[in-house]
């Protein structure tokens, strides 16, 4: 079994997974990049669907009000912090999808190890599950 850097890059580019996941899929498929991509495709689709559901829940919470900012956390580290007023300004300018796309992209990029946290105006926080 010969796993090349080119094959790993092809799998990463086609599926959006990280290096370790691409290499593991290639090992399972004896170095066949096309088979590794097919193997990973259902997992990528499931992740995309989970992210969409999470963003829909988040939008509902923001629409209900009393939200100051939205944070993406990995462990205790804040990866991304977006003030809700950025979303409001974006909506006025016709860029309403931009903040949601940024948050969704962050969650997808860091995988399911991330969590979305809503910071309310009184300083309390709630995790979006």
PyMOL CGO cylinders between C-alpha atoms (Angstrom):
from pymol import cmd
from pymol.cgo import CYLINDER

trace = [
    CYLINDER, 0.00, 0.00, 0.00, 1.49, 3.29, -1.15, 0.3, 1, 1, 1, 1, 1, 1,
    CYLINDER, 1.49, 3.29, -1.15, -0.07, 6.44, 0.30, 0.3, 1, 1, 1, 1, 1, 1,
    CYLINDER, -0.07, 6.44, 0.30, 1.30, 9.56, -1.35, 0.3, 1, 1, 1, 1, 1, 1,
    CYLINDER, 1.30, 9.56, -1.35, 1.06, 13.17, -0.29, 0.3, 1, 1, 1, 1, 1, 1,
    CYLINDER, 1.06, 13.17, -0.29, -0.78, 13.87, -3.55, 0.3, 1, 1, 1, 1, 1, 1,
    CYLINDER, -0.78, 13.87, -3.55, -3.43, 11.27, -2.68, 0.3, 1, 1, 1, 1, 1, 1,
    CYLINDER, -3.43, 11.27, -2.68, -3.86, 12.75, 0.81, 0.3, 1, 1, 1, 1, 1, 1,
    CYLINDER, -3.86, 12.75, 0.81, -4.21, 16.25, -0.64, 0.3, 1, 1, 1, 1, 1, 1,
    CYLINDER, -4.21, 16.25, -0.64, -6.75, 15.02, -3.21, 0.3, 1, 1, 1, 1, 1, 1,
    CYLINDER, -6.75, 15.02, -3.21, -8.87, 13.43, -0.49, 0.3, 1, 1, 1, 1, 1, 1,
    CYLINDER, -8.87, 13.43, -0.49, -8.59, 16.53, 1.71, 0.3, 1, 1, 1, 1, 1, 1,
    CYLINDER, -8.59, 16.53, 1.71, -9.55, 18.87, -1.14, 0.3, 1, 1, 1, 1, 1, 1,
    CYLINDER, -9.55, 18.87, -1.14, -12.48, 16.75, -2.33, 0.3, 1, 1, 1, 1, 1, 1,
    CYLINDER, -12.48, 16.75, -2.33, -13.98, 16.07, 1.11, 0.3, 1, 1, 1, 1, 1, 1,
    CYLINDER, -13.98, 16.07, 1.11, -12.80, 18.90, 3.35, 0.3, 1, 1, 1, 1, 1, 1,
    CYLINDER, -12.80, 18.90, 3.35, -11.47, 16.54, 6.01, 0.3, 1, 1, 1, 1, 1, 1,
    CYLINDER, -11.47, 16.54, 6.01, -8.19, 17.06, 7.84, 0.3, 1, 1, 1, 1, 1, 1,
    CYLINDER, -8.19, 17.06, 7.84, -4.88, 15.28, 7.14, 0.3, 1, 1, 1, 1, 1, 1,
    CYLINDER, -4.88, 15.28, 7.14, -5.40, 12.54, 9.71, 0.3, 1, 1, 1, 1, 1, 1,
    CYLINDER, -5.40, 12.54, 9.71, -8.88, 11.62, 8.43, 0.3, 1, 1, 1, 1, 1, 1,
    CYLINDER, -8.88, 11.62, 8.43, -7.69, 11.62, 4.82, 0.3, 1, 1, 1, 1, 1, 1,
    CYLINDER, -7.69, 11.62, 4.82, -4.73, 9.39, 5.65, 0.3, 1, 1, 1, 1, 1, 1,
    CYLINDER, -4.73, 9.39, 5.65, -6.91, 6.99, 7.65, 0.3, 1, 1, 1, 1, 1, 1,
    CYLINDER, -6.91, 6.99, 7.65, -9.39, 6.69, 4.78, 0.3, 1, 1, 1, 1, 1, 1,
    CYLINDER, -9.39, 6.69, 4.78, -6.53, 6.02, 2.36, 0.3, 1, 1, 1, 1, 1, 1,
    CYLINDER, -6.53, 6.02, 2.36, -5.18, 3.30, 4.66, 0.3, 1, 1, 1, 1, 1, 1,
    CYLINDER, -5.18, 3.30, 4.66, -8.63, 1.67, 4.74, 0.3, 1, 1, 1, 1, 1, 1,
    CYLINDER, -8.63, 1.67, 4.74, -8.83, 1.74, 0.94, 0.3, 1, 1, 1, 1, 1, 1,
    CYLINDER, -8.83, 1.74, 0.94, -5.24, 0.60, 0.29, 0.3, 1, 1, 1, 1, 1, 1,
    CYLINDER, -5.24, 0.60, 0.29, -4.19, 4.00, -1.04, 0.3, 1, 1, 1, 1, 1, 1,
    CYLINDER, -4.19, 4.00, -1.04, -7.04, 4.40, -3.55, 0.3, 1, 1, 1, 1, 1, 1,
    CYLINDER, -7.04, 4.40, -3.55, -7.93, 8.12, -3.37, 0.3, 1, 1, 1, 1, 1, 1,
    CYLINDER, -7.93, 8.12, -3.37, -11.25, 7.76, -5.23, 0.3, 1, 1, 1, 1, 1, 1,
    CYLINDER, -11.25, 7.76, -5.23, -12.42, 4.99, -2.90, 0.3, 1, 1, 1, 1, 1, 1,
    CYLINDER, -12.42, 4.99, -2.90, -11.29, 7.02, 0.13, 0.3, 1, 1, 1, 1, 1, 1,
    CYLINDER, -11.29, 7.02, 0.13, -13.36, 9.97, -1.10, 0.3, 1, 1, 1, 1, 1, 1,
    CYLINDER, -13.36, 9.97, -1.10, -16.40, 7.69, -1.51, 0.3, 1, 1, 1, 1, 1, 1,
    CYLINDER, -16.40, 7.69, -1.51, -15.81, 6.32, 1.99, 0.3, 1, 1, 1, 1, 1, 1,
    CYLINDER, -15.81, 6.32, 1.99, -15.69, 9.79, 3.53, 0.3, 1, 1, 1, 1, 1, 1,
    CYLINDER, -15.69, 9.79, 3.53, -18.56, 11.36, 1.56, 0.3, 1, 1, 1, 1, 1, 1,
    CYLINDER, -18.56, 11.36, 1.56, -21.41, 10.20, 3.84, 0.3, 1, 1, 1, 1, 1, 1,
    CYLINDER, -21.41, 10.20, 3.84, -19.55, 11.51, 6.91, 0.3, 1, 1, 1, 1, 1, 1,
    CYLINDER, -19.55, 11.51, 6.91, -19.05, 14.91, 5.27, 0.3, 1, 1, 1, 1, 1, 1,
    CYLINDER, -19.05, 14.91, 5.27, -22.75, 15.10, 4.31, 0.3, 1, 1, 1, 1, 1, 1,
    CYLINDER, -22.75, 15.10, 4.31, -23.77, 14.21, 7.88, 0.3, 1, 1, 1, 1, 1, 1,
    CYLINDER, -23.77, 14.21, 7.88, -21.51, 16.94, 9.26, 0.3, 1, 1, 1, 1, 1, 1,
    CYLINDER, -21.51, 16.94, 9.26, -22.96, 19.50, 6.83, 0.3, 1, 1, 1, 1, 1, 1,
    CYLINDER, -22.96, 19.50, 6.83, -26.49, 18.55, 7.86, 0.3, 1, 1, 1, 1, 1, 1,
    CYLINDER, -26.49, 18.55, 7.86, -25.61, 18.80, 11.57, 0.3, 1, 1, 1, 1, 1, 1,
    CYLINDER, -25.61, 18.80, 11.57, -24.08, 22.25, 11.01, 0.3, 1, 1, 1, 1, 1, 1,
    CYLINDER, -24.08, 22.25, 11.01, -27.21, 23.42, 9.14, 0.3, 1, 1, 1, 1, 1, 1,
    CYLINDER, -27.21, 23.42, 9.14, -29.44, 22.27, 12.00, 0.3, 1, 1, 1, 1, 1, 1,
    CYLINDER, -29.44, 22.27, 12.00, -27.20, 23.99, 14.53, 0.3, 1, 1, 1, 1, 1, 1,
    CYLINDER, -27.20, 23.99, 14.53, -27.26, 27.26, 12.58, 0.3, 1, 1, 1, 1, 1, 1,
    CYLINDER, -27.26, 27.26, 12.58, -31.07, 27.09, 12.27, 0.3, 1, 1, 1, 1, 1, 1,
    CYLINDER, -31.07, 27.09, 12.27, -31.35, 26.71, 16.05, 0.3, 1, 1, 1, 1, 1, 1,
    CYLINDER, -31.35, 26.71, 16.05, -28.95, 29.59, 16.53, 0.3, 1, 1, 1, 1, 1, 1,
    CYLINDER, -28.95, 29.59, 16.53, -30.92, 31.85, 14.19, 0.3, 1, 1, 1, 1, 1, 1,
    CYLINDER, -30.92, 31.85, 14.19, -34.10, 31.12, 16.15, 0.3, 1, 1, 1, 1, 1, 1,
    CYLINDER, -34.10, 31.12, 16.15, -32.42, 32.03, 19.45, 0.3, 1, 1, 1, 1, 1, 1,
    CYLINDER, -32.42, 32.03, 19.45, -31.11, 35.30, 18.00, 0.3, 1, 1, 1, 1, 1, 1,
    CYLINDER, -31.11, 35.30, 18.00, -34.53, 36.16, 16.54, 0.3, 1, 1, 1, 1, 1, 1,
    CYLINDER, -34.53, 36.16, 16.54, -36.05, 35.67, 20.02, 0.3, 1, 1, 1, 1, 1, 1,
    CYLINDER, -36.05, 35.67, 20.02, -33.77, 38.49, 21.24, 0.3, 1, 1, 1, 1, 1, 1,
    CYLINDER, -33.77, 38.49, 21.24, -31.61, 39.20, 24.32, 0.3, 1, 1, 1, 1, 1, 1,
    CYLINDER, -31.61, 39.20, 24.32, -28.44, 37.93, 22.60, 0.3, 1, 1, 1, 1, 1, 1,
    CYLINDER, -28.44, 37.93, 22.60, -25.25, 40.02, 22.64, 0.3, 1, 1, 1, 1, 1, 1,
    CYLINDER, -25.25, 40.02, 22.64, -22.79, 37.77, 20.81, 0.3, 1, 1, 1, 1, 1, 1,
    CYLINDER, -22.79, 37.77, 20.81, -22.23, 34.30, 19.45, 0.3, 1, 1, 1, 1, 1, 1,
    CYLINDER, -22.23, 34.30, 19.45, -19.05, 32.39, 20.17, 0.3, 1, 1, 1, 1, 1, 1,
    CYLINDER, -19.05, 32.39, 20.17, -17.52, 29.26, 18.68, 0.3, 1, 1, 1, 1, 1, 1,
    CYLINDER, -17.52, 29.26, 18.68, -15.47, 27.43, 21.32, 0.3, 1, 1, 1, 1, 1, 1,
    CYLINDER, -15.47, 27.43, 21.32, -13.13, 24.49, 21.07, 0.3, 1, 1, 1, 1, 1, 1,
    CYLINDER, -13.13, 24.49, 21.07, -12.60, 23.29, 24.61, 0.3, 1, 1, 1, 1, 1, 1,
    CYLINDER, -12.60, 23.29, 24.61, -12.14, 26.43, 26.72, 0.3, 1, 1, 1, 1, 1, 1,
    CYLINDER, -12.14, 26.43, 26.72, -10.65, 28.45, 23.85, 0.3, 1, 1, 1, 1, 1, 1,
    CYLINDER, -10.65, 28.45, 23.85, -12.81, 30.95, 21.96, 0.3, 1, 1, 1, 1, 1, 1,
    CYLINDER, -12.81, 30.95, 21.96, -12.16, 30.33, 18.26, 0.3, 1, 1, 1, 1, 1, 1,
    CYLINDER, -12.16, 30.33, 18.26, -14.59, 32.95, 16.95, 0.3, 1, 1, 1, 1, 1, 1,
    CYLINDER, -14.59, 32.95, 16.95, -16.69, 35.64, 18.62, 0.3, 1, 1, 1, 1, 1, 1,
    CYLINDER, -16.69, 35.64, 18.62, -19.27, 37.51, 16.53, 0.3, 1, 1, 1, 1, 1, 1,
    CYLINDER, -19.27, 37.51, 16.53, -21.37, 40.36, 17.94, 0.3, 1, 1, 1, 1, 1, 1,
    CYLINDER, -21.37, 40.36, 17.94, -25.04, 39.94, 17.02, 0.3, 1, 1, 1, 1, 1, 1,
    CYLINDER, -25.04, 39.94, 17.02, -25.20, 43.55, 15.80, 0.3, 1, 1, 1, 1, 1, 1,
    CYLINDER, -25.20, 43.55, 15.80, -22.83, 42.52, 12.98, 0.3, 1, 1, 1, 1, 1, 1,
    CYLINDER, -22.83, 42.52, 12.98, -25.61, 40.22, 11.78, 0.3, 1, 1, 1, 1, 1, 1,
    CYLINDER, -25.61, 40.22, 11.78, -28.15, 43.04, 12.01, 0.3, 1, 1, 1, 1, 1, 1,
    CYLINDER, -28.15, 43.04, 12.01, -25.94, 45.43, 10.05, 0.3, 1, 1, 1, 1, 1, 1,
    CYLINDER, -25.94, 45.43, 10.05, -25.25, 42.69, 7.51, 0.3, 1, 1, 1, 1, 1, 1,
    CYLINDER, -25.25, 42.69, 7.51, -29.01, 42.16, 7.11, 0.3, 1, 1, 1, 1, 1, 1,
    CYLINDER, -29.01, 42.16, 7.11, -29.57, 45.85, 6.45, 0.3, 1, 1, 1, 1, 1, 1,
    CYLINDER, -29.57, 45.85, 6.45, -26.80, 45.85, 3.83, 0.3, 1, 1, 1, 1, 1, 1,
    CYLINDER, -26.80, 45.85, 3.83, -28.10, 42.68, 2.19, 0.3, 1, 1, 1, 1, 1, 1,
    CYLINDER, -28.10, 42.68, 2.19, -25.34, 40.50, 3.61, 0.3, 1, 1, 1, 1, 1, 1,
    CYLINDER, -25.34, 40.50, 3.61, -27.51, 38.56, 6.04, 0.3, 1, 1, 1, 1, 1, 1,
    CYLINDER, -27.51, 38.56, 6.04, -25.93, 35.21, 5.21, 0.3, 1, 1, 1, 1, 1, 1,
    CYLINDER, -25.93, 35.21, 5.21, -22.37, 36.40, 5.87, 0.3, 1, 1, 1, 1, 1, 1,
    CYLINDER, -22.37, 36.40, 5.87, -22.24, 36.02, 9.70, 0.3, 1, 1, 1, 1, 1, 1,
    CYLINDER, -22.24, 36.02, 9.70, -24.08, 32.69, 9.58, 0.3, 1, 1, 1, 1, 1, 1,
    CYLINDER, -24.08, 32.69, 9.58, -21.78, 31.40, 6.87, 0.3, 1, 1, 1, 1, 1, 1,
    CYLINDER, -21.78, 31.40, 6.87, -18.77, 32.45, 8.94, 0.3, 1, 1, 1, 1, 1, 1,
    CYLINDER, -18.77, 32.45, 8.94, -20.07, 30.66, 12.02, 0.3, 1, 1, 1, 1, 1, 1,
    CYLINDER, -20.07, 30.66, 12.02, -21.07, 27.56, 10.05, 0.3, 1, 1, 1, 1, 1, 1,
    CYLINDER, -21.07, 27.56, 10.05, -17.69, 27.51, 8.33, 0.3, 1, 1, 1, 1, 1, 1,
    CYLINDER, -17.69, 27.51, 8.33, -15.90, 27.73, 11.65, 0.3, 1, 1, 1, 1, 1, 1,
    CYLINDER, -15.90, 27.73, 11.65, -17.89, 24.89, 13.16, 0.3, 1, 1, 1, 1, 1, 1,
    CYLINDER, -17.89, 24.89, 13.16, -17.36, 22.75, 10.07, 0.3, 1, 1, 1, 1, 1, 1,
    CYLINDER, -17.36, 22.75, 10.07, -13.65, 23.54, 9.90, 0.3, 1, 1, 1, 1, 1, 1,
    CYLINDER, -13.65, 23.54, 9.90, -13.06, 22.55, 13.48, 0.3, 1, 1, 1, 1, 1, 1,
    CYLINDER, -13.06, 22.55, 13.48, -15.45, 19.62, 13.37, 0.3, 1, 1, 1, 1, 1, 1,
    CYLINDER, -15.45, 19.62, 13.37, -17.80, 18.45, 16.04, 0.3, 1, 1, 1, 1, 1, 1,
    CYLINDER, -17.80, 18.45, 16.04, -15.24, 19.24, 18.75, 0.3, 1, 1, 1, 1, 1, 1,
    CYLINDER, -15.24, 19.24, 18.75, -16.56, 22.80, 18.71, 0.3, 1, 1, 1, 1, 1, 1,
    CYLINDER, -16.56, 22.80, 18.71, -19.56, 24.18, 20.46, 0.3, 1, 1, 1, 1, 1, 1,
    CYLINDER, -19.56, 24.18, 20.46, -21.67, 27.25, 19.82, 0.3, 1, 1, 1, 1, 1, 1,
    CYLINDER, -21.67, 27.25, 19.82, -22.26, 29.51, 22.80, 0.3, 1, 1, 1, 1, 1, 1,
    CYLINDER, -22.26, 29.51, 22.80, -24.78, 32.34, 22.94, 0.3, 1, 1, 1, 1, 1, 1,
    CYLINDER, -24.78, 32.34, 22.94, -23.73, 35.20, 25.24, 0.3, 1, 1, 1, 1, 1, 1,
    CYLINDER, -23.73, 35.20, 25.24, -26.79, 37.08, 26.46, 0.3, 1, 1, 1, 1, 1, 1,
    CYLINDER, -26.79, 37.08, 26.46, -26.94, 40.79, 27.21, 0.3, 1, 1, 1, 1, 1, 1,
    CYLINDER, -26.94, 40.79, 27.21, -26.87, 40.11, 30.97, 0.3, 1, 1, 1, 1, 1, 1,
    CYLINDER, -26.87, 40.11, 30.97, -23.59, 38.16, 30.57, 0.3, 1, 1, 1, 1, 1, 1,
    CYLINDER, -23.59, 38.16, 30.57, -25.05, 34.67, 31.01, 0.3, 1, 1, 1, 1, 1, 1,
    CYLINDER, -25.05, 34.67, 31.01, -24.25, 32.02, 28.43, 0.3, 1, 1, 1, 1, 1, 1,
    CYLINDER, -24.25, 32.02, 28.43, -26.12, 29.10, 26.84, 0.3, 1, 1, 1, 1, 1, 1,
    CYLINDER, -26.12, 29.10, 26.84, -24.65, 26.37, 24.68, 0.3, 1, 1, 1, 1, 1, 1,
    CYLINDER, -24.65, 26.37, 24.68, -26.54, 25.70, 21.45, 0.3, 1, 1, 1, 1, 1, 1,
    CYLINDER, -26.54, 25.70, 21.45, -26.91, 21.95, 20.95, 0.3, 1, 1, 1, 1, 1, 1,
]
cmd.load_cgo(trace, "trace")
